Structure formats: C-alpha cells, structure tokens
C-alpha cells in the first residue's frame, strides 16, 4: 500500500479526503472540545449559570456516520443482527471471519436490508482472518482502510469466539489452548492492532491549559473510539449442566482484559467495554436445541433458571451495542461489563 500525503486528525489519516465523512467526525470532535473550559474542566449539560441547553446537549444520538466498524465473527447470528443496526446508523462495516463464503452471504443480505429500508448506502467489506493469529490480525486491520476510502476503523464489535462442552478432566490440551487463544488472545490482538494503527497515523490535537502559560494536558486524540467486546455471563458464573471450563475461563479473562485496556487507553479517549449475554436464540442455537429430545431438555433447564423464562433474541443486544459505541450516549463509560442475561446471574 502506498502512503498518500494527506494526513489529518481523527480516525481518517490517509487517502483523499471524503468531505462528508470527515465533516461528520470533525463535528463530533469539535463539540467534544467546546465542552472543555479555559480551566481545563469539562462543561456539564447543566452549567453553573443557568441557561437553556439544546436538545443535543441532553439527549444522545446513535448515528455513526463517517466511521468504520470492524465486526469480527461476522457470519454469526448475533453479528448479523448487530451489523444491520450498524448500517442503519450510517456506519461502514468491515466483516471479519474465517469463511469469506459465509461473509459474502451476509454482505448480500445487508445490501438487501439497506435497499428494502431505503437507507443511505454505506461501504461493506469482507475479510478472511484467523483471529488467533496475531500477525494475521495485524495485516487485516492495516488493510481495512484501503476498502473504506482511507478511513481508519475506530469502532469495534468483537463477537468472534466459540464454545466446547468437554468434561474438564478429559479436555485435550491442544483443544483447550486453541479455544483460549481464539476467545481470549484473539480479543487482545484485534484491540492492540486497532489502537496501534490509530496512534501511528494521527496528529496530536490541541492542548487545554489548566493555568495560563502552562503546557496543560492534551485532549484525548480519539474521543469517538469505542471497542465493544462480546463477553459472556459464563465469565461470571458456571453454566449448568454443560461442562465448559476453557470457555468460562476465557470469557472471565476477556472481562478483566477489557478493564485493563480501558485503564491504559483512557488517556487517548479510547473506550473499551464488554457486553455479556446470557443464552441467545441464534439460528445455530435453535438448531441445536430443536434437533433432539436432549436439546429440548437442555433448553428447558436453561430457561428454568432465567427469571424472564426465555432466551434472548439477537435484536435485544442492539441497544447495548449502540449505547457503548455512541460517544454522546456513553462518553463516561469505559471498563464496564454490561450483563444482558434476562436476570440469569441474579440467582
């Protein structure tokens, strides 16, 4: 890839400027900057001197125009629904999975979704990647801007992962190691690569001095950057009756890893959070529980332990995702594990 001469602030750092995309991002950043007073303190929606705030000062919006969101595990049932919500909010999407054939189907269905709902067209790209291979992930993340008009991704919805049900004393070491590498280390690799690309290809933004003549502290470079990783209630509780020790410990690791990254990268304005679902009725799960009497019995046991007495629909995670991706909705939320489980972990 030949690096072009134009380098600007924010997620877009290479390529010929796209005025609409750049203006949308800069408008968000300008609004963030104007909330910082000359003393370096952030201005609240309710000022010391009473005045009438605008609606935008109070009510968040969830538009993602001008941004590229990486969606890993892009061919999965949950990722498919979340991707529909992303394009509906104006985000470009880079779908990532092991199978580009499956992603081609998802891309086609997303384009149909856009057409049927008369949405503004957005760029959708598909990428084959082994999320457990750090070098593969690094190459992927650096290649994505080429298919998105030079825009560097600053939004992530990381759903890639899988579960195995194996009694702990029988778990083959190689299988357990691979699961942990995909579910836990793969989560780290994609976050690392995205952050490296943002930090390497951005210009430093202006500083706000606390005192006249002092250097002050730089405003966050990436006030819109938000990574949303899919954890699991399995990182908090032990599922029953299925034995899944490697999955449980990997998801517990994801939840704590997110807290660590959130603390390290808060200085850059990068927010990192998890959504921990309970049992979801994805097409694959429906196939498993509906294919045999054993599957039906498993579903009955699961739902008997859920206060809401049912599994989740993938659409019920859209609100949590958009909340965490939106700077206007969740600018003070980082390192959080948002549990959406129908109350399962309350018992």
C-alpha positions in Angstrom: 0.0 0.0 0.0 1.4 3.4 -1.0 1.0 6.0 1.7 -0.6 9.2 0.4 0.4 12.7 1.5 -2.8 13.8 3.1 -2.8 13.2 6.9 -5.5 14.7 9.1 -6.7 14.3 12.6 -9.1 11.7 13.9 -9.7 8.2 12.5 -9.2 9.2 8.9 -5.4 9.6 8.4 -4.6 8.6 4.9 -6.1 9.0 1.4 -8.0 11.7 -0.4 -10.5 13.4 2.0 -14.1 12.5 1.7 -15.7 15.7 2.8 -19.0 14.2 4.2 -17.2 11.6 6.3 -14.5 14.0 7.6 -17.1 16.7 8.4 -19.2 14.2 10.4 -16.2 13.1 12.5 -14.8 16.6 13.0 -18.2 18.0 14.1 -18.2 15.4 16.8 -14.7 16.2 17.9 -15.4 20.0 17.8 -18.4 19.5 20.1 -16.2 17.5 22.5 -13.6 20.2 22.6 -16.1 23.0 23.2 -17.2 21.3 26.4 -13.8 22.0 27.9 -13.4 25.3 29.6 -10.3 27.5 30.0 -9.6 26.0 33.4 -9.4 22.5 31.8 -12.7 21.4 33.4 -15.4 19.7 31.4 -18.5 21.7 31.0 -21.7 19.9 32.1 -25.0 20.0 30.3 -26.2 21.9 33.4 -23.9 25.0 33.7 -23.2 27.0 36.8 -25.0 29.9 35.2 -28.5 28.6 34.3 -29.3 28.7 30.6 -31.5 26.7 28.3 -29.5 23.7 26.9 -30.2 22.4 23.4 -31.7 19.0 22.9 -28.4 17.7 21.6 -26.8 18.6 25.0 -29.2 16.3 26.8 -30.4 13.6 24.5 -27.8 11.3 23.0 -27.8 10.2 19.4 -26.6 6.9 18.0 -25.5 7.9 14.5 -22.2 6.5 13.3 -21.8 8.4 10.0 -18.2 8.6 8.8 -17.0 5.8 10.9 -15.9 2.2 10.1 -16.8 -0.5 12.5 -14.9 -3.8 12.5 -17.3 -6.7 13.2 -15.5 -10.0 14.0 -17.3 -13.3 13.8 -19.2 -11.5 11.1 -21.1 -14.6 9.8 -22.7 -15.4 13.2 -26.3 -14.9 14.0 -25.6 -12.2 16.6 -23.1 -10.3 14.4 -25.6 -10.4 11.5 -28.2 -8.5 13.5 -25.7 -6.1 15.1 -24.4 -5.3 11.6 -27.9 -4.4 10.4 -28.1 -1.9 13.2 -24.7 -0.5 12.4 -25.5 0.2 8.7 -28.9 1.6 9.8 -27.0 4.1 11.9 -24.7 5.1 9.0 -21.6 3.1 9.9 -19.4 1.5 7.3 -18.7 -2.1 8.2 -15.7 -4.4 7.8 -17.0 -8.0 8.3 -14.3 -10.4 9.6 -14.5 -14.2 9.8 -12.7 -17.5 8.9 -15.0 -18.1 5.9 -15.3 -15.4 3.2 -18.0 -17.5 1.5 -20.3 -17.1 4.6 -19.4 -13.4 4.7 -20.4 -13.0 1.1 -23.9 -14.1 2.0 -24.1 -11.8 5.0 -22.9 -8.9 2.8 -25.6 -9.6 0.2 -28.3 -9.7 2.9 -27.0 -6.4 4.4 -27.2 -4.7 1.0 -30.7 -6.0 0.6 -31.5 -4.7 4.1 -30.3 -1.3 3.1 -32.3 -1.3 -0.1 -35.5 -2.5 1.4 -35.4 0.0 4.2 -34.2 2.8 1.8 -31.1 3.6 3.9 -28.2 5.6 2.7 -25.6 3.3 1.1 -22.5 2.5 3.1 -19.3 0.6 2.3 -19.3 -3.0 3.4 -16.1 -5.1 3.1 -15.4 -8.8 3.9 -12.2 -10.2 5.2 -10.9 -13.7 6.0 -8.9 -13.8 9.2 -7.8 -16.2 11.9 -8.3 -14.1 14.9 -6.0 -16.3 16.9 -3.0 -15.4 14.7 -1.6 -12.1 15.8 0.2 -11.4 12.5 -2.9 -12.2 10.5 -4.9 -9.8 12.7 -2.3 -7.0 12.3 -2.3 -7.3 8.5 -6.1 -7.3 8.4 -6.5 -4.2 10.5 -4.0 -2.3 8.4 -5.6 -3.3 5.2 -9.1 -2.3 6.0 -8.8 1.4 5.3 -8.0 0.7 1.7 -11.5 -0.6 1.1 -13.1 2.3 3.1 -11.8 5.4 1.4 -8.8 5.7 3.8 -10.9 5.8 7.0 -9.2 4.1 9.9 -11.6 2.0 11.9 -12.2 3.4 15.4 -15.3 1.2 16.3 -15.2 -2.5 17.1 -17.8 -5.1 17.7 -15.9 -8.2 18.6 -18.1 -11.3 18.5 -15.6 -13.9 17.3 -15.3 -17.0 19.6 -16.7 -20.5 20.2 -17.6 -22.8 23.0 -16.8 -26.5 23.6 -18.5 -28.8 26.1 -15.9 -31.2 27.4 -15.5 -32.6 31.0 -12.5 -30.8 32.5 -10.5 -34.0 33.3 -10.9 -35.2 29.7 -10.1 -31.9 28.0 -7.3 -32.3 25.4 -4.6 -29.7 26.0 -4.3 -28.7 22.4 -8.1 -28.1 22.1 -8.2 -26.1 25.3 -5.3 -24.0 24.3 -6.8 -23.2 20.9 -10.1 -22.2 22.4 -8.4 -19.8 24.8 -6.2 -18.4 22.0 -9.3 -17.6 19.9 -11.6 -16.4 22.6 -9.1 -14.5 24.8 -5.9 -13.7 23.0 -7.8 -13.0 19.7 -9.7 -10.4 21.6 -6.4 -8.8 22.7 -4.9 -9.0 19.2 -7.7 -7.1 17.5 -7.8 -4.3 20.2 -4.0 -4.0 20.0 -3.9 -3.7 16.3 -6.6 -1.1 16.1 -5.0 1.0 18.7 -1.6 0.8 17.2 -3.0 2.0 13.8 -4.8 4.9 15.4 -1.8 6.0 17.4 0.6 5.7 14.5 -1.5 7.6 11.9 -2.9 10.5 13.8 -1.8 14.1 14.6 -1.7 15.4 18.1 -4.7 17.5 18.9 -4.6 20.9 20.7 -3.9 21.1 24.4 -6.1 22.8 27.1 -4.0 24.6 29.7 -5.2 24.4 33.3 -3.2 27.6 34.1 -2.1 30.4 31.8 1.3 29.7 30.3 1.3 26.0 31.4 1.5 23.2 28.9 -1.7 21.6 30.0 -2.8 18.2 29.0 -3.7 17.1 25.5 -7.3 16.4 24.8 -8.0 12.8 24.0 -6.9 12.0 20.5 -9.8 9.7 19.7 -12.9 10.9 21.6 -15.1 8.7 19.3 -13.1 5.5 19.5 -15.1 2.7 21.2 -14.4 -1.1 21.3 -17.3 -3.4 22.3 -16.3 -6.9 23.0 -18.8 -9.7 23.5 -18.1 -11.4 26.8 -20.5 -13.8 28.4 -22.3 -14.4 31.6 -20.1 -17.6 31.6 -17.2 -15.2 32.7 -19.2 -14.6 35.9 -21.0 -17.9 36.7 -20.6 -21.6 36.0 -23.1 -22.8 33.4 -25.0 -25.9 34.1 -25.4 -28.7 33.0 -22.8 -28.3 30.2 -19.1 -28.6 31.2 -17.1 -25.8 29.5 -14.2 -24.9 31.7 -12.0 -23.4 28.9 -14.7 -21.2 27.6 -15.7 -20.0 31.1 -12.1 -19.1 32.0 -11.5 -17.4 28.6 -14.6 -15.2 28.9 -13.6 -14.3 32.5 -10.3 -13.3 31.1 -12.0 -11.1 28.4 -13.9 -9.2 31.0 -10.9 -8.4 33.1 -8.7 -7.7 30.0 -11.2 -5.1 28.9 -10.9 -3.4 32.3 -7.1 -3.3 31.9 -7.2 -1.9 28.4 -9.8 0.7 29.4 -7.5 2.0 32.1 -4.4 2.1 29.8 -6.1 3.7 26.9 -8.4 6.2 28.6 -5.7 8.8 28.2 -6.2 8.6 24.4 -10.0 8.7 24.6 -10.4 5.1 23.6 -13.2 3.4 25.5 -13.3 -0.4 25.9 -16.3 -2.3 27.2 -17.9 -5.7 27.2 -21.5 -6.9 26.7 -22.0 -10.2 28.5 -25.0 -12.0 27.0 -27.0 -14.9 28.5 -28.4 -17.6 26.3 -29.3 -16.3 22.9 -31.7 -17.9 20.4 -29.5 -17.6 17.4 -30.2 -19.8 14.3 -27.4 -22.1 15.3 -28.6 -22.4 18.9 -32.1 -23.1 17.7 -30.8 -25.9 15.5 -29.0 -27.5 18.5 -31.8 -27.3 21.0 -34.5 -28.2 18.5 -32.8 -31.1 16.9 -33.3 -33.7 19.6 -35.1 -34.5 22.9 -31.7 -33.9 24.7 -31.6 -30.4 23.1 -35.2 -29.6 24.2 -34.4 -30.8 27.7 -31.3 -28.5 27.7 -33.4 -25.5 26.7 -35.9 -26.3 29.4 -33.1 -26.4 32.1 -31.7 -23.1 30.8 -35.0 -21.2 30.8 -36.0 -22.6 34.2 -33.0 -20.6 35.6 -33.8 -17.4 33.8 -36.2 -15.0 35.7 -37.6 -13.9 32.4 -38.2 -17.6 31.5 -36.9 -17.3 27.9 -33.8 -17.0 25.8 -32.8 -13.7 24.2 -33.4 -12.6 20.7 -30.3 -11.2 19.0 -32.1 -7.8 18.5 -32.1 -7.4 22.3 -28.4 -6.6 22.2 -28.6 -3.8 19.7 -29.4 -1.1 22.3 -26.5 -2.1 24.5 -24.1 -2.0 21.5 -25.3 1.3 20.2 -25.1 2.8 23.7 -21.5 1.8 24.1 -20.4 2.8 20.6 -22.0 6.3 20.8 -19.9 9.0 22.3 -22.9 11.1 23.1 -24.5 8.3 25.0 -21.6 6.7 26.8 -18.7 9.1 26.9 -18.1 8.4 30.6 -18.5 4.6 30.3 -15.3 2.5 30.0 -14.1 -0.7 31.5 -17.7 -1.8 32.0 -19.2 -5.2 31.7 -22.8 -4.8 30.7 -24.7 -8.0 31.5 -27.7 -8.7 29.3 -28.9 -12.1 30.5 -32.6 -11.9 31.4 -31.7 -11.9 35.0 -29.8 -15.3 35.0 -26.9 -14.1 37.1 -29.3 -12.7 39.8 -29.9 -16.2 41.2 
